[in-house]
Amino acid sequence: MTQTARRTQDPAPSGPGQPLLRLAPHLLAGVLAAAVFLGAADLVSRLFGPTSSPLIALGSTVIELSPSWLQDFAISAFGSNNKLVLYISMGVVGAVLAALIGVLARARMRLALGVFALVGVILLIAVLRRPENSAIDSVPTLLGALVGLLTLLLLSGAATGWLGHPGTQDPAQHSVQDPAQDPAQDPAQDPAQDPAHSRRRFLGLAAAGTALAAGSIAFGRSVNALGRDVGAAAAQLVLPTPAVRAAAIPEAASVGVEGVPPFITPNDEFYRIDTALAVPELSPEEWTLRIHGMVEEEVTIDMAELLDLPLEEHHVTLTCVSNPVGGDLVGNATWLGHPIRELLARARPTGDADMVLSRSIDGWTASTPLEVLTDEDRASLLAVGMNGEPLPAQHGYPARLVVPGLYGFVSATKWVTELEVTRFDEQTAYWTDRGWNERGPVLVASRIDVPRPLAEVPGEELIVAGTAWATHVGVETVEVRLDDGDWESVELAEEVSTDTWRQWRHTFADVGSGRHSVTVRATNAEGEAQIAERADPIPGAATGQHRIEFSVS
């Protein structure tokens, strides 16, 4: 018997693992086809708007449709990494679905192609329903779907011959024939029926598909959307000299304890919580702000006019309503902008208006009490600068709202393009539609920064330090207690303004070795003490006193 005949007689191993081995290339074919689809569309989307990428549009839709408790859990559990976790979750679910389509293609190719196309239609709908998209933004999804379908056809065809051509009978069920008597069954004369040839072809196509998908995603929009240094073009904006300078920050505003965050939070360390998977790309030349609704005169300004107005600098602490007790979703920055009350005065709101609905370029909305934005004693700004630089893209470039004393979900609209003067009983906003409070005043809160939870510290004097905030009211006192002992007043750093946080420190002497705990509470300038009872963030912010455990050596 010839060597060729022996190869035909034993084309594949047998055993309980063979069915899985036969499915493996089809599973991979489905996953790679989906990856090529999304990667190609993601790459092409760089020529269009940010949410023209089906990955980003789908993620934005998932965020929009998710219940508020799930969104709050994601923010509380993962903080600024919540978008990365969403991408990973989408990837896992998408890979499973794509693998099932690949298996389906093994037996019912037309049906598999139909399901694949249906997924493309769903993604296309997700793209087109975004408020900032138009019909032209469908191009990346359409092109990506076409490439993905072709990839599925090619890989599934090659995978069919992975362990032998579908026409080849099981060698255990027929007698070996001499290839000379039936040349059509000789793999040497028909390479398409040779399993080794099919495997090489499949692996080559799979490698090409992997490279195409990986390269497309790497240079597409989605990976860039997760980056922190987004929008370097923001540095091109030249900020004018402020007409009103922020108060000088005295050395006494810091307690000088290593581990306590600096008084001013650097831009690249400032927390970011929003619903935008892709940072909107809005140039100063394109940007306008429209003020309309219950006003006597509609007002529209552009960036050139805004920069010609007298701008003011103010130190303001912002915090997220989803910040857990002791969490890090809080930061303090020096903001540059024009008072919102002056812009509203030009529009002249009617007497029965009580709310301003601010709208972002991506459709996100916030409901802010009109009385807060028109308060002459409050530094509510249409901001263009942050810590002496133009706003970073991820923090609202080219313009955003900054309102002291309110949580960001009702005030800190990034990429803001519209202020609609209205009423609370006539309009609702993104988060109020999901069960959150409509006005969102910041509660007094405090946090222990030193020592860190579960840290081991030396057994002499114990230094405890941290931050406290009660924006636009001010922090009056902070107290701590060791274990379950008495409350003791701490040393407070100098207050720069009621709109910023305050650092604090305290020393406990003769702390015995072993495990201990320390708890902190603050009281604001109006005598309101930090709420001791633990409560979840929904509907108006988490409450409770921060307590940590540590060990003394």
C-alpha positions as CSV (number, residue, x, y, z in Angstrom):
1,M,0.0,0.0,0.0
2,T,1.3,3.4,-0.9
3,Q,2.0,6.2,1.6
4,T,-0.8,8.3,0.0
5,A,-3.2,5.5,0.6
6,R,-2.2,5.1,4.3
7,R,-2.8,8.9,4.8
8,T,-6.3,8.5,3.3
9,Q,-7.0,5.5,5.6
10,D,-6.2,7.5,8.8
11,P,-7.2,11.1,8.2
12,A,-8.0,12.0,11.8
13,P,-7.7,10.7,15.3
14,S,-10.7,9.1,16.9
15,G,-12.0,9.3,20.5
16,P,-14.3,11.2,22.8
17,G,-12.5,14.5,22.2
18,Q,-13.0,14.4,18.4
19,P,-16.4,16.2,18.3
20,L,-14.9,19.2,20.2
21,L,-11.9,19.1,18.0
22,R,-14.2,19.3,14.9
23,L,-16.1,22.3,16.5
24,A,-13.0,24.3,17.5
25,P,-12.2,25.8,14.1
26,H,-15.9,26.8,13.6
27,L,-16.0,28.4,17.1
28,L,-12.8,30.3,16.1
29,A,-14.2,31.3,12.7
30,G,-17.3,32.9,14.3
31,V,-15.2,34.8,16.9
32,L,-12.7,36.1,14.3
33,A,-15.5,37.1,11.9
34,A,-17.1,39.2,14.6
35,A,-13.7,40.7,15.6
36,V,-13.0,41.6,12.0
37,F,-16.4,43.2,11.7
38,L,-16.1,45.3,14.8
39,G,-12.4,46.1,14.2
40,A,-12.9,47.2,10.6
41,A,-15.9,49.3,11.6
42,D,-14.0,50.8,14.5
43,L,-11.1,51.8,12.2
44,V,-13.4,53.3,9.5
45,S,-15.2,55.3,12.3
46,R,-12.1,57.5,12.7
47,L,-13.2,59.2,9.5
48,F,-16.6,60.0,11.1
49,G,-18.1,61.0,14.4
50,P,-17.0,59.3,17.7
51,T,-20.2,57.3,18.1
52,S,-20.2,56.1,14.6
53,S,-18.2,53.1,15.9
54,P,-20.7,50.3,16.6
55,L,-18.7,49.3,19.6
56,I,-19.0,52.7,21.2
57,A,-22.7,53.1,20.1
58,L,-23.6,49.7,21.5
59,G,-21.8,50.5,24.8
60,S,-23.5,53.8,25.1
61,T,-26.9,52.1,24.5
62,V,-26.1,49.5,27.2
63,I,-25.3,52.3,29.6
64,E,-28.5,54.2,28.7
65,L,-30.7,51.2,29.1
66,S,-29.1,49.8,32.2
67,P,-31.1,50.2,35.4
68,S,-29.8,52.8,37.8
69,W,-28.9,50.3,40.5
70,L,-26.6,48.5,38.0
71,Q,-24.9,51.7,36.9
72,D,-24.4,52.8,40.5
73,F,-22.9,49.4,41.3
74,A,-20.5,49.7,38.4
75,I,-19.4,53.2,39.5
76,S,-19.1,52.3,43.2
77,A,-17.2,49.0,42.5
78,F,-15.0,50.1,39.6
79,G,-14.9,53.9,39.8
80,S,-13.2,55.5,36.7
81,N,-12.5,52.0,35.4
82,N,-16.2,51.3,34.9
83,K,-16.0,51.8,31.1
84,L,-13.1,49.3,30.8
85,V,-15.2,46.8,32.7
86,L,-18.1,47.4,30.3
87,Y,-15.9,46.8,27.3
88,I,-14.6,43.6,28.8
89,S,-18.1,42.4,29.6
90,M,-19.3,43.3,26.1
91,G,-16.3,41.4,24.7
92,V,-17.1,38.2,26.6
93,V,-20.8,38.2,25.7
94,G,-20.0,39.1,22.1
95,A,-17.4,36.3,21.8
96,V,-19.9,33.7,23.1
97,L,-22.5,34.8,20.6
98,A,-20.0,34.9,17.7
99,A,-18.8,31.4,18.6
100,L,-22.4,30.1,18.4
101,I,-22.8,31.7,15.0
102,G,-19.6,30.0,13.9
103,V,-21.0,26.6,15.0
104,L,-24.3,27.3,13.3
105,A,-22.4,28.0,10.0
106,R,-21.0,24.5,10.1
107,A,-24.4,23.0,9.4
108,R,-26.6,26.0,8.2
109,M,-24.4,28.6,6.5
110,R,-27.2,30.7,5.1
111,L,-28.9,30.8,8.5
112,A,-25.6,31.7,10.2
113,L,-25.1,34.5,7.7
114,G,-28.6,35.8,8.3
115,V,-28.0,35.8,12.1
116,F,-24.7,37.6,11.6
117,A,-26.4,40.2,9.4
118,L,-29.2,40.6,12.0
119,V,-26.6,41.5,14.6
120,G,-25.2,44.0,12.2
121,V,-28.7,45.6,11.8
122,I,-29.0,45.8,15.6
123,L,-25.6,47.6,15.8
124,L,-26.6,49.9,13.0
125,I,-29.8,50.8,14.9
126,A,-27.6,51.5,18.0
127,V,-25.4,53.9,15.9
128,L,-28.3,55.7,14.2
129,R,-30.2,56.3,17.5
130,R,-27.4,58.3,19.0
131,P,-28.5,62.0,19.0
132,E,-25.2,63.3,17.6
133,N,-25.2,60.8,14.6
134,S,-26.7,61.2,11.1
135,A,-27.2,58.7,8.3
136,I,-23.7,59.1,7.0
137,D,-22.5,57.6,10.3
138,S,-23.9,54.2,9.2
139,V,-21.0,53.8,6.8
140,P,-18.5,52.2,9.3
141,T,-21.1,49.6,10.4
142,L,-22.1,48.7,6.9
143,L,-18.6,48.3,5.7
144,G,-17.6,46.4,8.8
145,A,-20.5,44.0,8.4
146,L,-19.6,43.3,4.8
147,V,-16.0,42.5,5.7
148,G,-17.2,40.3,8.6
149,L,-19.6,38.3,6.4
150,L,-16.9,37.6,3.9
151,T,-14.6,36.6,6.7
152,L,-17.2,34.2,8.1
153,L,-17.7,32.6,4.6
154,L,-13.9,32.1,4.1
155,L,-13.1,30.8,7.5
156,S,-16.1,28.5,7.7
157,G,-15.3,27.1,4.3
158,A,-11.7,26.4,5.4
159,A,-12.9,25.0,8.8
160,T,-15.1,22.4,7.0
161,G,-12.1,20.5,5.8
162,W,-10.3,20.7,9.2
163,L,-10.5,17.0,9.8
164,G,-11.4,15.9,6.3
165,H,-13.6,16.9,3.4
166,P,-17.3,16.6,4.2
167,G,-17.6,14.0,1.4
168,T,-14.9,11.7,3.0
169,Q,-16.3,8.8,4.8
170,D,-15.2,7.6,8.2
171,P,-12.3,5.2,7.5
172,A,-13.7,2.8,10.1
173,Q,-16.8,2.3,7.9
174,H,-15.3,1.5,4.6
175,S,-12.6,-0.6,3.1
176,V,-9.4,1.0,1.9
177,Q,-9.4,1.4,-1.9
178,D,-6.4,1.8,-4.2
179,P,-6.1,5.4,-5.3
180,A,-5.2,4.1,-8.7
181,Q,-8.7,2.6,-9.0
182,D,-10.4,5.9,-8.0
183,P,-8.2,8.9,-8.6
184,A,-10.9,11.3,-7.4
185,Q,-10.4,10.0,-3.9
186,D,-6.6,10.5,-3.9
187,P,-5.8,13.6,-1.7
188,A,-2.5,13.9,-3.6
189,Q,-4.5,14.6,-6.8
190,D,-7.3,16.7,-5.0
191,P,-5.6,19.0,-2.4
192,A,-9.0,20.5,-1.5
193,Q,-9.9,17.1,0.1
194,D,-6.6,16.8,2.0
195,P,-7.2,17.6,5.8
196,A,-3.6,18.8,6.1
197,H,-4.1,21.2,3.2
198,S,-7.4,22.5,4.8
199,R,-5.7,23.0,8.2
200,R,-3.0,25.0,6.6
201,R,-5.5,27.1,4.7
202,F,-7.6,27.7,7.8
203,L,-4.7,28.6,10.0
204,G,-3.4,31.0,7.4
205,L,-6.8,32.7,7.1
206,A,-7.3,32.7,10.8
207,A,-3.9,34.4,11.3
208,A,-4.7,37.0,8.7
209,G,-8.1,37.6,10.4
210,T,-6.5,38.0,13.8
211,A,-4.0,40.5,12.5
212,L,-6.7,42.5,10.7
213,A,-9.0,42.5,13.8
214,A,-6.2,43.4,16.2
215,G,-4.7,46.1,14.0
216,S,-8.1,47.7,13.3
217,I,-9.1,47.8,17.0
218,A,-5.7,49.1,18.0
219,F,-5.9,52.0,15.6
220,G,-9.7,52.5,15.9
221,R,-11.7,54.6,18.2
222,S,-12.6,52.2,21.0
223,V,-9.1,51.8,22.5
224,N,-8.5,55.5,22.1
225,A,-11.8,56.2,24.0
226,L,-10.3,54.4,27.1
227,G,-7.1,56.5,27.1
228,R,-6.6,59.3,29.6
229,D,-4.7,61.6,27.3
230,V,-7.5,62.1,24.8
231,G,-7.8,65.2,22.7
232,A,-4.3,66.7,22.5
233,A,-5.8,69.5,20.3
234,A,-7.2,71.0,23.5
235,A,-3.8,72.4,24.2
236,Q,-4.2,74.7,21.1
237,L,-6.8,76.8,22.8
238,V,-5.3,80.0,24.3
239,L,-6.9,81.1,27.5
240,P,-7.2,84.8,28.3
241,T,-5.9,86.3,31.5
242,P,-8.6,86.0,34.2
243,A,-10.4,89.2,35.2
244,V,-10.8,87.7,38.7
245,R,-8.0,85.6,40.1
246,A,-8.6,82.7,42.4
247,A,-7.6,83.1,46.0
248,A,-4.0,82.3,46.8
249,I,-3.6,78.9,48.4
250,P,-1.7,79.3,51.7
251,E,0.8,76.8,52.9
252,A,-1.5,76.1,55.9
253,A,-4.1,74.7,53.5
254,S,-2.1,71.4,53.7
255,V,-1.5,69.4,56.8
256,G,1.8,68.1,55.4
257,V,1.1,64.4,55.9
258,E,2.4,62.0,53.2
259,G,-0.5,60.1,51.7
260,V,-3.0,62.9,51.9
261,P,-3.9,64.1,48.4
262,P,-2.7,67.5,47.4
263,F,-5.0,70.5,47.9
264,I,-5.3,70.9,44.1
265,T,-6.0,67.6,42.2
266,P,-3.8,67.3,39.0
267,N,-5.8,67.1,35.8
268,D,-4.7,63.6,35.0
269,E,-5.7,62.4,38.5
270,F,-9.1,64.1,38.7
271,Y,-11.9,61.5,38.7
272,R,-14.0,61.0,35.6
273,I,-17.5,59.7,35.8
274,D,-19.9,60.2,32.8
275,T,-21.9,58.2,30.3
276,A,-19.7,58.9,27.3
277,L,-17.7,55.9,26.1
278,A,-16.0,58.1,23.5
279,V,-15.0,61.6,24.3
280,P,-17.0,63.9,22.1
281,E,-14.8,65.7,19.5
282,L,-16.0,69.3,19.5
283,S,-13.6,72.0,18.4
284,P,-13.8,75.6,19.7
285,E,-14.7,76.8,16.2
286,E,-17.7,74.4,16.1
287,W,-18.9,75.0,19.7
288,T,-21.9,77.2,20.5
289,L,-24.1,77.6,23.6
290,R,-27.8,78.2,23.1
291,I,-29.9,79.5,26.0
292,H,-33.6,79.2,25.4
293,G,-36.9,78.1,26.8
294,M,-38.7,80.2,29.4
295,V,-36.7,83.3,28.6
296,E,-37.6,86.7,27.2
297,E,-34.7,86.6,24.7
298,E,-32.9,83.6,23.3
299,V,-29.2,83.9,23.5
300,T,-26.5,82.0,21.5
301,I,-22.8,82.6,22.0
302,D,-19.7,81.0,20.4
303,M,-16.2,80.4,21.8
304,A,-14.7,83.6,20.5
305,E,-17.4,85.7,22.3
306,L,-17.1,83.6,25.5
307,L,-13.3,84.2,25.6
308,D,-13.9,87.9,25.1
309,L,-16.0,88.1,28.3
310,P,-14.5,88.7,31.7
311,L,-13.5,85.3,33.0
312,E,-13.1,84.3,36.7
313,E,-11.0,81.8,38.5
314,H,-12.3,79.8,41.4
315,H,-11.2,76.8,43.5
316,V,-14.1,74.4,43.5
317,T,-14.4,70.8,44.8
318,L,-16.5,68.5,42.8
319,T,-17.8,65.1,43.9
320,C,-19.9,62.3,42.3
321,V,-23.2,61.3,43.9
322,S,-22.1,57.7,43.5
323,N,-19.0,58.2,45.6
324,P,-19.1,55.5,48.3
325,V,-18.2,56.4,51.9
326,G,-14.5,57.0,51.9
327,G,-14.3,56.8,48.1
328,D,-12.1,58.7,45.8
329,L,-14.7,60.1,43.4
330,V,-13.9,63.7,44.6
331,G,-11.4,66.2,43.5
332,N,-10.5,69.9,43.8
333,A,-9.4,72.1,40.9
334,T,-9.0,75.7,39.9
335,W,-11.6,76.5,37.3
336,L,-11.6,79.3,34.8
337,G,-14.9,80.5,33.2
338,H,-17.7,83.1,33.0
339,P,-20.4,83.2,35.6
340,I,-23.5,81.4,34.4
341,R,-25.7,84.0,36.1
342,E,-24.5,86.7,33.8
343,L,-25.4,84.6,30.7
344,L,-28.8,83.8,32.1
345,A,-29.3,87.5,32.9
346,R,-28.9,88.3,29.2
347,A,-31.7,85.8,28.4
348,R,-34.0,87.1,31.2
349,P,-35.8,84.0,32.5
350,T,-39.5,84.3,33.1
351,G,-40.8,84.5,36.7
352,D,-42.3,81.1,36.7
353,A,-39.1,79.2,35.7
354,D,-37.3,77.3,38.4
355,M,-34.9,74.9,36.6
356,V,-32.2,74.9,33.9
357,L,-31.9,71.8,31.8
358,S,-28.3,71.6,30.5
359,R,-27.6,69.4,27.6
360,S,-24.3,67.9,26.4
361,I,-23.4,67.4,22.7
362,D,-24.0,63.7,23.2
363,G,-27.6,64.2,24.5
364,W,-26.9,63.8,28.3
365,T,-28.9,66.2,30.5
366,A,-28.8,67.6,34.0
367,S,-31.5,69.5,36.0
368,T,-30.1,72.4,38.0
369,P,-32.2,74.7,40.2
370,L,-32.4,78.2,38.6
371,E,-31.9,79.9,41.9
372,V,-28.5,78.1,42.3
373,L,-27.2,79.3,38.9
374,T,-28.4,82.9,39.5
375,D,-27.0,83.0,43.1
376,E,-24.6,86.0,43.2
377,D,-22.7,84.4,46.1
378,R,-22.0,81.2,44.2
379,A,-19.2,80.7,41.7
380,S,-21.3,78.8,39.1
381,L,-19.2,78.8,35.9
382,L,-19.4,78.1,32.3
383,A,-15.8,76.8,32.5
384,V,-13.1,76.7,29.8
385,G,-10.1,76.1,31.9
386,M,-8.9,73.7,34.6
387,N,-5.8,74.2,36.7
388,G,-4.3,76.8,34.4
389,E,-4.9,74.8,31.2
390,P,-7.7,74.4,28.7
391,L,-10.2,71.8,29.8
392,P,-8.9,68.3,29.1
393,A,-11.1,66.6,26.5
394,Q,-12.3,64.0,29.0
395,H,-13.3,66.8,31.4
396,G,-15.5,68.7,29.0
397,Y,-13.4,70.5,26.4
398,P,-14.1,73.0,25.1
399,A,-16.7,74.1,27.7
400,R,-18.6,72.6,30.7
401,L,-20.5,73.6,33.8
402,V,-19.0,73.9,37.3
403,V,-21.5,74.5,40.1
404,P,-20.3,74.5,43.8
405,G,-22.6,72.7,46.3
406,L,-24.3,70.3,43.9
407,Y,-23.4,66.8,42.9
408,G,-22.2,66.5,39.3
409,F,-25.3,64.5,38.2
410,V,-27.4,67.6,38.5
411,S,-24.9,70.3,37.5
412,A,-21.5,69.3,36.0
413,T,-22.5,68.9,32.4
414,K,-19.5,68.4,30.2
415,W,-19.3,69.3,26.5
416,V,-22.3,71.5,27.2
417,T,-24.1,73.1,24.2
418,E,-27.5,74.0,25.5
419,L,-29.2,75.6,28.5
420,E,-33.0,75.3,28.5
421,V,-34.8,77.4,31.1
422,T,-37.8,75.4,32.3
423,R,-39.5,74.0,35.3
424,F,-39.0,70.8,37.4
425,D,-42.6,69.9,36.9
426,E,-42.3,70.1,33.1
427,Q,-38.8,68.6,32.4
428,T,-36.7,65.8,33.7
429,A,-33.0,64.9,33.2
430,Y,-31.0,61.8,32.5
431,W,-30.5,60.7,36.2
432,T,-33.8,61.9,37.5
433,D,-35.5,59.7,35.0
434,R,-33.6,56.8,36.7
435,G,-34.8,57.5,40.2
436,W,-32.3,60.0,41.5
437,N,-33.0,63.3,43.3
438,E,-33.7,66.2,41.0
439,R,-31.7,68.8,43.0
440,G,-28.7,67.0,44.4
441,P,-27.2,69.2,47.2
442,V,-23.8,67.9,48.4
443,L,-23.9,66.3,51.9
444,V,-21.1,66.9,54.4
445,A,-18.6,64.1,54.2
446,S,-15.1,63.1,55.4
447,R,-12.5,60.5,54.5
448,I,-9.5,58.9,56.1
449,D,-6.5,59.0,53.8
450,V,-3.8,58.0,56.3
451,P,-3.3,55.2,57.4
452,R,-4.6,53.1,54.5
453,P,-7.1,50.4,55.3
454,L,-5.4,47.2,56.7
455,A,-2.0,49.0,56.8
456,E,0.6,48.1,59.5
457,V,1.9,51.2,61.3
458,P,4.7,51.7,63.8
459,G,3.8,51.4,67.5
460,E,4.5,54.9,68.7
461,E,2.4,57.9,67.9
462,L,-0.3,57.2,65.4
463,I,-1.0,60.0,62.9
464,V,-4.4,60.0,61.3
465,A,-5.2,62.4,58.4
466,G,-7.6,63.0,55.6
467,T,-10.0,65.3,53.9
468,A,-13.5,66.6,54.5
469,W,-15.9,68.6,52.4
470,A,-19.3,70.4,52.5
471,T,-19.1,72.5,49.4
472,H,-20.6,76.0,49.4
473,V,-21.4,75.6,53.2
474,G,-17.9,74.8,54.5
475,V,-16.5,72.4,57.1
476,E,-16.6,73.6,60.7
477,T,-15.3,70.6,62.6
478,V,-13.9,67.1,62.1
479,E,-13.7,64.5,64.8
480,V,-12.1,61.1,65.1
481,R,-12.2,58.2,67.5
482,L,-10.0,55.2,68.0
483,D,-11.8,51.9,68.2
484,D,-15.0,52.7,70.2
485,G,-13.5,55.4,72.3
486,D,-14.6,59.0,72.7
487,W,-14.7,61.5,69.8
488,E,-11.7,63.8,69.7
489,S,-11.4,67.1,67.7
490,V,-8.8,67.2,65.0
491,E,-6.4,69.9,63.7
492,L,-8.0,71.4,60.6
493,A,-6.0,72.9,57.8
494,E,-6.8,76.5,56.9
495,E,-9.9,77.0,54.8
496,V,-9.3,78.5,51.4
497,S,-13.1,78.9,50.6
498,T,-16.3,77.2,51.6
499,D,-16.4,75.7,48.0
500,T,-13.3,73.6,48.6
501,W,-12.4,70.6,50.8
502,R,-10.3,70.9,53.9
503,Q,-7.5,68.7,55.1
504,W,-7.2,67.5,58.7
505,R,-4.9,65.5,61.0
506,H,-4.8,64.1,64.4
507,T,-2.3,62.2,66.6
508,F,-3.1,59.4,69.0
509,A,-0.5,58.7,71.6
510,D,0.4,55.3,73.1
511,V,-1.6,53.2,70.8
512,G,-1.1,49.5,71.9
513,S,0.0,46.9,69.4
514,G,-2.6,44.8,67.7
515,R,-5.5,45.5,65.5
516,H,-7.4,48.8,65.8
517,S,-10.0,50.9,64.0
518,V,-10.5,54.6,63.5
519,T,-13.6,56.5,62.5
520,V,-14.1,60.0,61.2
521,R,-17.1,62.4,61.1
522,A,-17.5,66.1,60.0
523,T,-19.9,68.9,60.8
524,N,-20.6,71.7,58.4
525,A,-20.7,75.5,59.1
526,E,-24.5,75.3,59.6
527,G,-24.2,72.7,62.3
528,E,-25.3,69.7,60.2
529,A,-23.3,66.6,61.3
530,Q,-22.3,63.9,58.9
531,I,-25.0,61.2,58.8
532,A,-23.9,58.1,60.7
533,E,-26.4,55.7,59.2
534,R,-25.1,53.8,56.2
535,A,-27.2,54.2,53.1
536,D,-26.7,53.5,49.4
537,P,-26.0,56.3,47.0
538,I,-29.5,56.1,45.4
539,P,-31.4,58.5,45.4
540,G,-29.2,61.3,46.9
541,A,-25.7,60.1,47.8
542,A,-24.2,57.5,50.1
543,T,-24.2,58.2,53.8
544,G,-22.3,56.9,56.8
545,Q,-19.0,57.5,58.6
546,H,-15.7,56.3,57.2
547,R,-14.1,53.7,59.3
548,I,-10.9,51.8,58.6
549,E,-9.0,49.0,60.3
550,F,-5.2,48.8,60.7
551,S,-2.6,47.1,62.7
552,V,0.0,48.5,65.1
553,S,3.3,46.6,65.2
